[in-house]
């Protein structure tokens, strides 16, 4: 399992013997093995805290190298996500693509029906007009054999992460001076694979390509829901 919080037995006032405690950092992979002696534990994957869900761990499995189907770029407004997306596609047109490069107009009734049926990654309304990113437009890019780059809201990450169809790699662009960037990192860290402080577009661009290359060479820990 992948831990989603940090733990130190030295700081745990409830553990009777701190030497038996296992210290770990957020994101560490822990393997649970069976022993001959039987013990009964109550295990919960999340708890409720002040009305919000606090995840404690996520079941993961180790896989051989493979390429993800989606590159999701998240971050605060003005951090440079769209610039990065456009550059990746323009300089690597055979490798990357984007959904919704051409607009498709439908009736409001059809739009509302598809939104109610969960056929949009995200949708909203502006000046009385509905808009959104249809999941079929993402599937069309993947069907072409390309990695679909999404410049999406962080609220969309849960849908992508819990689906065995889209297999996303999530990168957050942030700036050290923006508290909103830190808030996104804290709130959605379960879904984020890489965080980059975007002080230089060229450096960030290279880091993204390096990270994507490692997916084709290194084993990965991914949610078990992607496999089973």
Buried (B, 14 or more C-beta within 10 A) or exposed (E): BBBBEEBEBEEEEEEEEEEEBEEBEEEBEEEEEEEEEEEEEEEEEEEEEEEEEEEBBBEBBEEEEEEBBBBBBBBBEEBBBEBBBEBBBEEBEEBBBBBBEEEEEEEEEEBEEBBEEEBBBBBEEEEEEBEBBBBEBBBBBBEEEBBBBBBBBBEBBEBBBEBEEBBBBBBBBBBEEBEEBBEBBEBBBBBBBBBBBBEEEEEBBEBBBEBBEEBEEEEBEBBEBBEE
